[in-house]
Amino acid sequence: MPSLPLLLTGLFFVAILAIAAWGMKKTQNVNDFLLGGGVLGPWILAISYGAAYFSAVVFIGFAGQYGWVSSYKALWVGVGNAVLGGLVAWLVLGRRTRAMTRRLNASTTPEFFATRYGSDGMKIAGALIIFLFLLPYTASVFAGLTYLFTEVFHVSLFVALTAVVAVTGLYIVFGGYKAAARIDFLQGIIMFFGATAMVWFVVHRFAVEHGGYGAAFAKASELYRLRLEGAAGELQVAPVDPISPLVFWSVVFMTSIAPWGMPQMVHKYYAIKDESQIVKGAVVCCVFALLVGCAAYLTGAFSHLLPPEILEKTLTNGAIDPQKLVPIMLVECLPQWFLAIILLLVLSASMSTLCSLALVSSAAVGVDLVKGYIAPNASEKTHLTIFRVCCAVFIFCAYFIALFNPSWIVALTSLSWGAVAGAFLAPYMYGLYWRRTTKAGAIAGMVAGLLVANGLYWGLFIVEGSGVAKKFSPLVATVAMLVPFVVVPTVSFLSKPLSPERVAKAFGDDATSEKADAAA
């Protein structure tokens, strides 16, 4: 077992558990646990957002798969994530989300729907959607991280997964968001410098082998072209199953726009200390995402330069398994000291994402269901305990799923993002910007997104098989996000408007809203 990666991983675990212990002392109520008191600055929140954005799913799943089938074209995914998923998302959503959620006294996405549209049904449905459909995404993050752990430490899937889940669970359950945001900041710094070093080291390694940087880029492009032509029987030019432009650009759209409606990302805006800091946060987030995302996809594209004896280790049933490419490339091509840094990079990316997922998913049950309906009059201490228990249950469920289905990283992520963003994005966006959105319109949009995502995905699965369902899952997610943008206004125009008082409260143009803003 490599000693340096083990030592650095152990020190990393000790550091985040120490921060979690500090966070436990500072967490006195559910608001502290969920929002960190709502007083976090732009640097911490922006890097926390970026750290939650990228995970082992990107570095292991998406980078390997789309770097292999698209070569350098995969860099457009990283650019889209940075510009649309980072910069534009913050500028479009940050100020309005923070202002409206404080006027409505909403600390979760289901609470926002309930208070914005006057619908307890949307609150309950939203809570269930979050808990059920973020489970497979969380499991895919665990599975992606485990791929690298098993390669580095030569341990079983069970041992690697259990270790990661145990440490992640402890710091989330006990530390809450006060600790998590600061741990995310630490992890984000590791990701930023680690990704920079990773891409330089990988490119430099192949540049030395192929006679210069330009020659290495050209060779990777040439091998990709040969693989597209299908030179069967030669492992050096193992065939690539081509990806259609429609599916590729749906990957860019899904990974860049879905975060606009994903509760673990939107949740970051709730905790912004000052609206004037949103522009700074947007720029920081964009730069962070641009470097980390492009580093991941460029590394995946360079997998075409792996020699035949290493490529052979990525075979599954006689074909290249893209999800094994990046872990095996890093283990085989990097020295141990640098591999230790990369391990922390992927570990940081994954644990920050896992934390955000666990917090918003457990909030769906602990805040929106238990505190909202089952035990509304319980003490704050009791609610905090219930919230922590919900976190633990969610993490255990994701752990159980990851144990039995670790290979569907991209498909599980696409299904989760398609279902959740499909259900939430249109009602959320129209709720922020369009006063005429009705309760019926928002409900119809939520139902449409959920039905389209599941109907198309499982329809493909049953009719065409698992391979087709996996291949087209990003396109399914894209369609599921777009359809509700037509459904919501159509139904809103045909249904009864919300009361003027409710709309005025949401948009802050009455005396009641001014008093609420002052209190906040």
MARGU-719498 format. One record per atom (N, C-alpha, C): residue in one letter; x, z, y. Coordinates in pm, whole numbers, plus 50000, padded with zeros to 5 digits. Example, Ala and Ser with C-alpha at 12.3 -4.5 7.8 and 13.67 -1.06 7.14 Angstrom:
# MARGU-719498
a513195078049431/a512305078049550/a513205078049670/s512855070849775/s513675071449894/s512905078750003/
# end
This chain:
# MARGU-719498
m500865000049880/m500005000050000/m500895000050124/p500714990650215/p501564989850335/p501535002850414/s502725008150445/s502805021350509/s502465020950657/l502985010950731/l502755010650876/l501285008350910/p500604998450851/p499184997050879/p498395009650844/l498765016150735/l498075028350696/l498285039450798/l499525040750847/l499835051050945/l499085048651075/l499115036351126/l498445033551253/l496935034751240/t496395030551127/t494955032051105/t494555046651102/g495375054851036/g495095069151032/g495135075551170/l496135071951251/l496235077251387/l495045072651472/f494635060251453/f493485054851525/f492225062651491/f492015065451364/f490855073251321/f490875087251380/v492045093451382/v492165106951439/v491805106751588/a492275096351660/a492025095451804/a490535094151834/i489845085351761/i488435083451793/i487595095451748/l488015102351643/l487285114451604/l487485125551706/a488665126051768/a488905135951873/a488025133151994/i487885120252031/i486995116752142/i485555119852106/a485185117651979/a483835120851935/a483555135751948/a484545144051916/a484375158551929/a484165162352075/w484905155852165/w484705158252308/w483305153952349/g482865142252300/g481535137352334/g480445146552286/m480645152952172/m479635162052119/m479435173952212/k480515178852269/k480415190052362/k479695186052491/k479865173352531/k479285168652657/k477835163752641/t477385162252518/t476045156952493/t475055168352478/q474155169452575/q473185180352575/q471765175952547/n471485163052563/n470115158252544/n470135143752498/v468945138252474/v468845124552424/v469355114452526/n469125116952656/n469615107752759/n471135107052758/d471785118452742/d473245118552731/d473695110752607/f472995112852496/f473375106552370/f473175091452375/l472105087052439/l471755072852437/l472365065052552/l472455070852672/l472895063652791/l474125069652858/g474665080452803/g475815086852865/g475495092453001/g474215095753025/g473805100953155/g473535090253257/g473765077353221/g473485066353314/g474425065753432/v475675070453416/v476595070953528/v477935064553494/l477945054353410/l479195048153369/l479575036753463/g480885035553491/g481375025553584/g481535011853521/p481875001553605/p481884987653557/p482974984653456/w484154990653470/w485224987653376/w484874992353235/i484425004753225/i484075010153094/i482915002253033/l481874999653114/l480704992753060/l480994978153025/a481744971253110/a482024957053086/a482864955152961/i483884963452944/i484714962252824/i483964967352702/s483114977552723/s482264982152613/s481324971052569/y480774963552666/y479904952052635/y480664941652554/g481864938252602/g482664928252532/g483084932752394/a483424945652382/a483834950852252/a482664950752154/a481444953352205/a480264952852119/a479904938552083/y480254929052170/y479944914852149/y480704909452028/f482004912552023/f482854906951919/f483124917351810/s483174912651688/s483364921651575/s484064913951465/a484144920151347/a484714913251232/a483914900751198/v482624900551236/v481804888551212/v482424876551283/v482924878651406/v483554867751480/v484934864751424/f485774874951409/f487154872651367/f487264867951223/i486414873051135/i486514869750994/i485514858850956/g484254860150997/g483214850750957/g483194838051040/f482844839251169/f482674827451253/f483994820251279/a485074827451308/a486354821051337/a486854813351216/g486754819251097/g487194812350977/g486324800350946/q485004802150950/q484094791450912/q484114779751009/y483964782551139/y483854771651235/y485224766551280/g486254774751271/g487604769651291/g487984759751183/w487514762251061/w487814753350948/w487004740350956/v485714741050983/v484874729050979/v484834721451112/s485344727651222/s485274721051352/s486614719951422/s487654726351369/s488984726351429/s488924731651573/y489624724851667/y489704730051804/y488374729551879/k487434721651828/k486114721251890/k485454735051889/a485864743551793/a485304757051783/a485584765351907/l486574761351988/l486884768752111/l485704768652208/w484834758552197/w483654758252283/w482734770252256/v482764775352135/v481974787252106/v482494799052187/g483824800752190/g484414811552268/g484154810052417/v484254797752467/v483984795352610/v482534798352643/g481614793752558/g480204796552581/g479894811352579/n480504818552486/n480304832952479/n480754839852607/a481894835652661/a482434842052781/a481614838952905/v481294826052924/v480614821953047/v479124825353043/l478444821152934/l476994823552926/l476664837552876/g477324841552768/g477024854752711/g477604866352788/g478634863752870/g479264874252950/g478924873253097/l479534863853166/l479404862853312/l477964860753357/v477324850153308/v475984846753354/v474964857353312/a475114862553191/a474184872853144/a474214885053234/w475394889553271/w475494901153360/w474864898353496/l475144886553551/l474634883353684/l473124881553684/v472574875853579/v471144873253574/v470344885653534/l470884893553441/l470104904453383/l470474918353434/g471724920253476/g472224933753504/g471424941453607/r471314935953728/r470664943253837/r469184945453808/r468494934953769/r467044936253746/r466744945653629/t467544945053523/t467304953953411/t467494968453450/r468584971453519/r468854985153561/r467744990153653/a467354982053752/a466364986353849/a464994988253785/m464564978453705/m463224979153648/m463104990153543/t464114991853459/t464025002353356/t464025016253419/r464675017853532/r464655030953598/r463295033353667/r462725022853721/r461385024453780/r460355027753672/l460535021753554/l459575023853446/l459945035653357/n461095041953386/n461575053253306/n461695049453158/a462285037853134/a462485032752998/a463955033552961/s464265039152844/s465655040352800/s465955031652678/t464945024552627/t465135015452514/t464325002752539/t464614992352463/t463864979752476/t462394981452440/p462054988152330/p460624990252301/p459914998152410/e460595008052470/e459985015352582/e459755006152701/f460654996952725/f460484987252833/f459224978952810/f459054974052688/f457864966052659/f456584974352675/a456624986852630/a455434995352638/a455034998052783/t456005001052869/t455695004453008/t455484992053094/r456194981253064/r456034968953143/r454694962353116/y454264962252989/y453044955152953/y451884964252914/g452104977452915/g451044986552878/g450624985052732/s451604983552643/s451294980752502/s452064990152410/d451375000152356/d451995008652256/d452305000852128/g451484990652100/g451724982451982/g453054975251989/m453414970152109/m454724963552125/m455854973452108/k455634985652149/k456674995852134/k456934998751987/i455865000551911/i456005003451768/i456594991451695/a456064979451723/a456564967351658/a458024964851694/g458354966851822/g459734964851865/g460694974351796/a460284986851780/a461124996651712/a461364992651567/l460324988151500/l460474984151360/l461324971551346/i461144961951438/i461964949651434/i463434952951451/i463734961551546/i465134965351569/i465734971851446/f465044981751393/f465604989251280/f465764980251157/l464774971951128/l464814963851006/l465764951951017/f465754945051131/f466524932651139/f467944934551192/l468264946051249/l469664948551283/l470424954351164/l469704958551061/l470374963450940/l471254952650875/p470734940550850/p471614930450788/p472784926550876/y472594926351008/y473724923451096/y474784934351085/t474354946851088/t475294957851072/t476024956950939/a475284953650833/a475904952050702/a476934940750703/s476644929950776/s477594918850781/s478874922850855/v478754931550957/v479944936551027/v480784945050932/f480134953950860/f480844962050760/f481554953150658/a480834943050609/a481394934250506/a482584926350559/g482474921050682/g483564913450739/g484814921750756/l484644933950803/l485784942950820/l486414946250686/t485594947850584/t486084951650452/t486944940650391/y486644927850421/y487474916950373/y488934919250409/l489184922650536/l490554924550582/l491164937250522/f490384948050513/f490884960450457/f491334958750312/t490544951650234/t490894949850093/t492164941550078/e492374931850169/e493574923550162/e494814931350205/v494674939750307/v495834946950361/v496234958550271/f495244966550230/f495544978850158/f495424977550006/h494964965849960/h494834963449815/h493974974149747/v492854977249813/v491904986749756/v490604979449728/s489724985949656/s488454979649620/s487524978949741/l486524970249729/l485494969149831/l484844982649856/f484554989949752/f483885002849765/f484715012749846/v486005013649817/v486875023249887/v487005019450035/a487265006650062/a487445002250200/a486165004250281/l485045000350224/l483775001450294/l483405016050319/t483625024450220/t483285038650235/t484105045250344/a485405042050352/a486265047950454/a485815043950594/v485535031150612/v485125026150744/v483785032150784/v482835032350692/v481505037650722/v481565052550754/a482395059950682/a482475074350703/a482975077650844/v484055071250885/v484615074151018/v483675069251128/t483145057251111/t482205051851211/t480985060851224/g480465064951112/g479285073651114/g479535086851184/l480695092851159/l481005105851219/l481065104851371/y481775094751422/y481935094551568/y480655090251639/i479805082451573/i478545078751636/i477555090351632/v477395096251513/v476385106651494/v476675118751582/f477935122451595/f478255134551670/f478625131851816/g479255120451844/g479735118051980/g478715112052074/g477805103552020/g476825097152106/g477465087352202/y476715083052306/y477175072452394/y478265077052490/k478285089852525/k479365094852612/k480715092352546/a480795095452416/a482035092952343/a482185078252311/a481095071852269/a481165057952222/a481645048452331/a481155050152454/a481555041152562/a483045042352590/r483575054452583/r485005056352606/r485845051552488/i485305053452368/i485985047952250/i485955032752255/d484825027152298/d484735012652313/d485775007652413/f485975015252521/f486975011352621/f488365011052559/l488685021552483/l489975022052414/l490095010352316/q489035007952240/q489044997052144/q489124983552212/g488464982352328/g488514969852403/g489904966652452/i490634976752497/i492024974652540/i492864969852424/i492664976052307/i493384971752187/i493034957352154/m491744953952164/m491304940252135/m491944930252231/f491964933752360/f492474924452461/f493934921052436/f494774931352423/f496204928852403/f496494924152261/g495724929152165/g495924924852027/g495594910252007/a494494905552070/a494114891452058/a495144882352125/t495674886852240/t496714879152308/t497944877652219/a498364888952162/a499544888552075/a499274880551948/m498064881751893/m497744874751769/m497844859751786/v497214854451889/v497194839951905/v498604834851935/w499374842452012/w500744838052039/w501554838051911/f501454848551831/f502254849751711/f501894838951611/v500594836351593/v500154826251497/v500644812451541/v500434808951667/v500854795951717/v502374794551709/h503094805151747/h504564804751744/h505064803051601/r504434810151508/r504844809151367/r504754794751316/f503634788251342/f503474774551295/f504284764651379/a504534768051506/a505374759351589/a506784758851534/v507294770251489/v508634770651429/v508664762251301/e507614763351221/e507574756151094/e507434741051110/h506784736851219/h506464722551234/h507224715751347/g508194722551406/g509054715951503/g508554715951645/g507834726251686/g507384727251823/g505884729551834/y505474734151952/y504054737351972/y503184724851966/g503624714252033/g502854701952030/g502724696351889/a503804697151813/a503774692051676/a502834700351589/a502804713451611/a501914722151532/a500454718951561/f500114717351689/f498734713951725/f498354700351666/a499274690751675/a498994677451623/a498824677651472/k499664685351402/k499584686051257/k498264692351212/a497844703051280/a496564709351245/a495424699651265/s495474691851374/s494424682051400/s494434670951295/e495624666751253/e495744656151153/e495194660651018/l495544672850977/l495054678050849/l493534679750852/y493004683850965/y491544684850977/y490904671150960/r491484660951022/r490934647451010/r490974642650865/l492074645250797/l492194641050658/l491164648250570/r490934660750599/r489964668350520/r488544663450544/l488274659150665/l486964653450693/l486744640450614/e487844633250591/e487744620750515/e487584623350366/g487784636050324/g487494639850186/g488544635650086/a489794639650108/a490864636650013/a490754646049894/a489784643749808/a489494652649696/a490654653049598/g490864664549541/g491884666249439/g493224670649493/e493434669649623/e494684674249682/e494404686649764/l494954698049722/l494644710649789/l495154710649933/q496274703849957/q496834703350091/q495844697050190/v495054687850141/v494054681650227/v492674684050168/a492404696550132/a491124700250071/a489974695750160/p488954689550103/p487874683850184/p487134694250267/v486674689750384/v485854697950473/v484434692650471/d483484701550451/d482074697650460/d481734696450607/p481494684350660/p481324682650805/p480074689850856/i480164694350980/i479034701051045/i478454691451148/s477154690051150/s476514680851244/s476614686351386/p476634677551488/p476664682151627/p475504691551660/l474334688851604/l473174697251632/l473394711551584/v473924712951463/v474194726351410/v475304733051489/f476374725251523/f477484731351596/f477034736751732/w476304728751807/w475884733351940/w474824744251931/s474134744851819/s473224756151799/s474014768951778/v475204767851719/v476084779551705/v476504784451843/v476894774951930/v477274778652067/v476104785352138/f474934779352127/f473744784852194/f473394798552138/m473334799652006/m472934812251944/m473864823651983/t475174821451970/t476124832251995/t476254835452144/s475864826152231/s475984828352376/s474714833552440/i473544829452389/i472274833052450/i471584844552378/a471754845652247/a471094856652175/a471424870352233/p472684872952278/p472974886052337/p472124889452458/w471524879452524/w470644882052637/w469424890152594/g469024888652468/g467844895752422/g468124905952314/m469394907852277/m469734917552172/m469784931552233/p469034941052179/p468934954252242/p470264961652254/q471194959452160/q472474966552171/q473314961552287/m473034949252335/m473734943952451/m472994947552580/v471694945552580/v470864948752697/v470994963552732/h471164971752629/h471294986252647/h472404989852745/k473454981452752/k474584984352841/k474144984552988/y473204975953024/y472774975153164/y472044987853207/y471404994753112/y470655006853145/y471575017653201/a472855017453157/a473755028453189/a474655025653309/i474435014453382/i475265011153497/i475095021553606/k476185026253659/k476155036853761/k475625031853894/d476045019753935/d475735014754069/d475534999654061/e474424994754116/e474124980454111/e475204972054180/s475884977654279/s476914970154350/s478124967054262/q478204973654147/q479354971654059/q479104960953952/i477924954753956/i477564945153852/i478434932753857/v478734927553976/v479564915553988/v480954918153930/k481524929653962/k482824933153907/k482764933853755/g481714940053704/g481544941053560/g481414927353495/a480694918153562/a480494904653508/a481824897253495/v482674898453596/v483974891653594/v484864897453486/v484924910853479/v485744917353377/v485294913253238/c483984913253217/c483424909653087/c483764895153051/c483674886053147/c483954871953123/c485414869753084/v486324875753157/v487754874053127/v488064879752989/f487534891552961/f487744897952832/f487224888952719/a485984884252733/a485364876152627/a486064862752611/l486524856852720/l487194843952713/l488474844952630/l489254855252655/l490514856552583/l490274860052437/v489434870152412/v489224874752275/v488524863952192/g487484857752248/g486744847652172/g487594835452141/c488294830152242/c489114818352219/c490274821252125/a490824833352132/a491894837152039/a491404836851895/a490194841751874/a489644841951738/a489454827851684/y488824819051763/y488524805551713/y489774796851703/l490744798951792/l491994791451781/l492734795351653/t492704808251621/t493334812751496/t492644806251376/g491324805451380/g490594798951271/g490964784251258/a491134777351371/a491494763151367/a492874761051305/f493784770451326/f495134769251273/f495194772151122/s494074776151063/s494064778150917/s494344765150843/h494164753650911/h494454740850848/h495944739050820/l496784747150881/l498214746150860/l498714754950746/l497824762350683/l498234770750572/l498744762150457/p499844766250394/p500384758450281/p499474759250159/p499634749950065/p498724749449948/p498664762349868/e499804769049850/e499804781249768/e498994792549831/i498884792549964/i498064802750031/i496604798350034/l496374785550061/l495004780550058/l494354782949922/e495144782449817/e494614784249683/e493974798049666/k494494807749740/k493944821249730/k492574822549797/t492204812649876/t490904813249945/t489804806249865/l490134800949749/l489154793449671/l488104802649609/t486884798349614/t485774804749544/t484984793849473/n484924794649343/n484254784349263/n484814770449291/g486124769949312/g486794757149330/g486754751449470/a486134758349564/a486044753349702/a486604763849799/i487054759049915/i487574768050017/i486454777350065/d486724790250065/d485784800050119/d486244803450261/p485574798150365/p486044800150503/p486154814850543/q485354823550481/q485384837750519/q486634844850469/k487354838450378/k488604844350330/k489814838950405/l489624828350482/l490754821650544/l491544830650639/v490854836650736/v491554844650836/v492194857150776/p491494865150694/p492164876850635/p493404873150554/i493314862750470/i494454858950388/i495564853050473/m495214845250575/m496234839650663/m497004850650734/l496294860750783/l496974871650855/l497864879650762/v497374882550642/v498164890450547/v499394882850501/e499244869850475/e500334861950419/e501344857350523/c500904855450646/c501754848950746/c502344858250850/l501884870550857/l502354879550961/l503224890650902/p504224895150976/p505014906550930/p504174919350932/q504604929350856/q503794941350840/q503534948450972/w504544949051060/w504344956451185/w503264949851271/f503224936451269/f502214929651348/f500854929851279/l500874929551148/l499624930451073/l498904943651104/a499684954151125/a499094967051159/a498334966251291/i498894958951388/i498224957351517/i496944949151502/i497014938451423/i495844929951403/i494744937651330/l495144946151237/l494154954351167/l493404963251267/l494144969151361/l493494977351464/l492614968751554/l493044956351580/l492244947151661/l490874944951596/v490864940951469/v489604938151401/v488814951051381/l489514961951352/l488834974751335/l488154978951465/s488854977251577/s488274980751707/s487064972251738/a487184959151715/a486074950151742/a484844953951660/s485064957651536/s483954960551446/s483304974051476/m484114984251496/m483564997651514/m482784998651645/s483224991551749/s482474991951874/s481124985151858/t481104974151784/t479824967351757/t478914976151673/l479484982251571/l478714990951483/l478095002551560/c478855008051654/c478345019151733/c477135014951815/s477235003551882/s476114998751963/s474884996051877/l475104989951761/l473994987051670/l473324999751621/a474135009551582/a473575022051529/a472795029551636/l473315029751759/l472635037151866/l471265031151898/v471215018051918/v469925012151956/v468945012051838/s469455010651718/s468565010351601/s467995024151571/s468825034251580/s468315047751558/s467425052251673/a467695047051794/a466825050051908/a465435044451884/a465375033151815/a464075027051787/a463185036451708/v463785044151620/v463015053751541/v462965067351610/g464135072351651/g464205085851707/g463495087451840/v463605077451928/v462995078252060/v461615071752061/d461555059352016/d460315051652031/d459215056051936/l459555060551817/l458525064751722/l458375079851714/v459485086951683/v459375101551665/v459045108451796/k459885106151899/k459655112752027/k458395107352095/g458115094552075/g456975088452141/g455635091852078/y455605093651943/y454305095251878/y454245106851778/i455265108151695/i455185117751585/i455375132151633/a456405134451716/a456675148151763/a457005148051912/p456075143851996/p456365142552140/p456625155852210/n456125166852154/n456255179752221/n457395188252167/a458205182752079/a459345190252026/a460375192452135/s461235202152115/s462265205352215/s463305194252223/e464045194252333/e465095184052352/e466155185452243/k466445197652204/k467445199852098/k466965193951966/t465675195551937/t465115190051813/t465155174751817/h464795168851931/h464845154351942/h466275149251924/l467245156251978/l468645152151964/l469065152551817/t468635162851746/t468935163851603/t468295152451525/i467035149651556/i466335138651490/i467045125451516/f467505123651639/f468205111351676/f469475109851593/r470205120651577/r471445120151498/r471145117151351/v470085122851300/v469695120151161/v469345105351144/c468625099851241/c468265085651235/c469515076751236/c470515080551315/c471785073151316/c472405073151177/a472445084851116/a473055086050984/a472305077750880/v470985078050885/v470165070350790/v470405055450808/f470445050850932/f470665036650958/f472025032150904/i473055039950930/i474405036350884/i474465036050731/f473805045550666/f473805045850519/f473085033650464/c471975029650524/c471245017850476/c472085005250490/a472775003850604/a473654992250624/a474794992250522/y475315003950494/y476375005450395/y475905000750257/f474705004350222/f474145000650093/f473974985450082/i473494979050190/i473334964550190/i474694957650179/a475684962650253/a477014956450253/a477674957350116/l477374967750041/l477974969049908/l477534957849814/f476314953149831/f475754943749735/f475744929249783/n475974926849912/n475934912949959/n476944910750071/p478244911250040/p479244910250145/p479614896050186/s479114885850118/s479624872350138/s478794863950236/w477654868950280/w476774861050367/w476934865050513/i478144866050560/i478384871550693/i477674863450802/v477944850450807/v477374842050912/v475864840950898/a475374839150775/a473934837650754/a473174850350791/l473694861950751/l473044874650784/l472994876850934/t474104873451001/t474134874951147/t473124865551214/s473084853151168/s472154843551227/s470704847651207/l470374852551088/l469014857051061/l468644868751151/s469554878351163/s469304890151247/s469144886351392/w470084878251443/w470024874351583/w468794865751611/g468464856751518/g467294848251537/g466014856251542/a465874866051450/a464644874051445/a464514883251566/v465594890351600/v465524900151710/v465484893251845/a466414884051870/a466414876951999/a465174868052011/g464724862151899/g463514854151904/g462294862251943/a462224874651894/a461094883251925/a461174889152065/f462384891952115/f462534899652238/f462874891452362/l463644880652346/l464254874252463/l463214869152564/a462244861252519/a461264855752613/a460404866552678/p459814876052602/p459044886652669/p459884894952766/y461154896852734/y462044904552821/y462364896852949/m462744884052935/m463104876053052/m461894873853144/y460774870153086/y459574868253169/y459144881453232/g459344892353159/g458984905453213/g459814909253334/l461074904953337/l461944907853450/l461654899053571/y461254886553547/y461224876753655/y459844871253690/w458874872153600/w457584865553625/w456464875753627/r455864877753742/r454814887753758/r453544884153679/r453334871453653/r452094867153590/r452124868953436/t453234873153380/t453304875253235/t452274885653194/t451504882653092/t450464891853047/t450854898952918/k450094909152888/k450294916352762/k450104907052643/a449064899052645/a448804889752535/a449914879352522/g450414874652637/g451494864852634/g452764870552575/a453104882952613/a454314889352562/a454194891852411/i453024896452368/i452814898852224/i452904885752146/a452294875052200/a452334862052132/a453764856952121/g454564859052227/g455954854852223/g456754862452119/m456524875452111/m457214883652012/m456874879251870/v455594877151845/v455144872851712/v455694859051678/a455654849851775/a456134836251750/a457604835951713/g458434843251788/g459854843551758/g460154849051621/l459454859751587/l459674866051456/l459234856951343/l458074850551359/l457554841851253/l458414829351236/v458844823451347/v459664811351338/v460984814251269/a461654825151309/a462944828551249/a462824830551099/n461864838551057/n461724841550915/n461104829950837/g460124823350899/g459474812150830/g460434800850801/l461224796750902/l462154785750881/l463284789650785/y463824801650804/y464964805550720/y464554806750573/w463514814350547/w463114816450407/w462464803950350/g461884795550435/g461374782750387/g462494773950336/l463594773050413/l464764765550368/l465354771550241/f465384784850238/f465954791750123/f465184788249995/i463864788350003/i463034785949886/i463024771149847/v462914762349947/v462754748049919/v464094741249890/e465114744249973/e466384737149963/e467504745149897/g467334758249888/g468364766449826/g469164774349927/s469964783849876/s470704793049963/s471764785850046/g472404775449990/g473454768550064/g472944761950191/v471784755350181/v471194748950299/v470724759350400/a470144770250351/a469694780850440/a470854786850518/k471984788950451/k473164794150519/k473704784350622/k473754771650585/k474334761450673/k473524759850801/f472194760150789/f471344757450905/f470824770250972/s471314781950931/s470814794450988/s471034795451139/p472154790551198/p472254790951345/p471214782251415/l470884770851356/l469854762151414/l468494768951407/v468214775651297/v466964783151283/v466864793751393/a467964801051414/a467974811451518/a467734805551656/t468324793951683/t468144787451813/t466694783551837/v466064777651737/v464664773751749/v463784786151771/a464094796951698/a463314809251710/a463414815251849/m464534813251917/m464694818352054/m463984809652156/l463904796652131/l463354787352229/l461824786652226/v461234787152108/v459774785652095/v459004795752180/p459374808752180/p458604818452260/p458614815652409/f459604808152460/f459614804952603/f458484795452640/v457934788552543/v456744780352564/v455484788552537/v455534796952436/v454364804652394/v453954814852501/v454924822252556/v454604832952651/v453844827952773/p454324817852846/p453554813252964/p452234806752927/t452194799652813/t450944793152772/t449844803552750/v450154813752673/v449164824252645/v448884832452771/s449884834552854/s449694842452977/s448694835753071/f448764822553082/f447824815353169/f446394815953116/l446264818152985/l444944818252922/l444384832252901/s445134842452941/s444714856252913/s444614864353041/k444074876153028/k443794884953141/k445094890253202/p445264889153334/p446474894253398/p446574909453388/l447794914353403/l447994928853410/l447454934053543/s447194946953549/s446674952853673/s447714951653783/p447284949653908/p448224948754020/p449114961054031/e448564972853996/e449334985354004/e450504985153906/r450264980453783/r451324980053683/r452424970153724/v452024958653776/v452994948653819/v453794953853938/a453094960054033/a453784965554151/a454774976254111/k454404984554015/k455284995053966/k456554989053905/a456384978653825/a457524972453759/a458474965953858/f457924959353961/f458754951854055/f459124959854180/g458654972354187/g459114981154293/g458604978054431/d457364973454443/d456864970154576/d455644978554614/d455614991354569/d454585000454618/d455195014154642/a454415022854701/a454925036054738/a455335044054615/t454585042654509/t454895049954387/t456275046154334/s456575033254339/s457865028454292/s459005033654379/e458765034054510/e459805039154599/e460125053654568/k459095061654539/k459325075554505/k460065076654372/a459715068054278/a460375068254148/a461845064454162/d462125054354247/d463505050354268/d464315061454332/a463695068454427/a464395079354494/a464725090554397/a463775093454308/a464015103854208/a465105100054111/a465165087054077/a466195082353984/a467575082854047/
# end
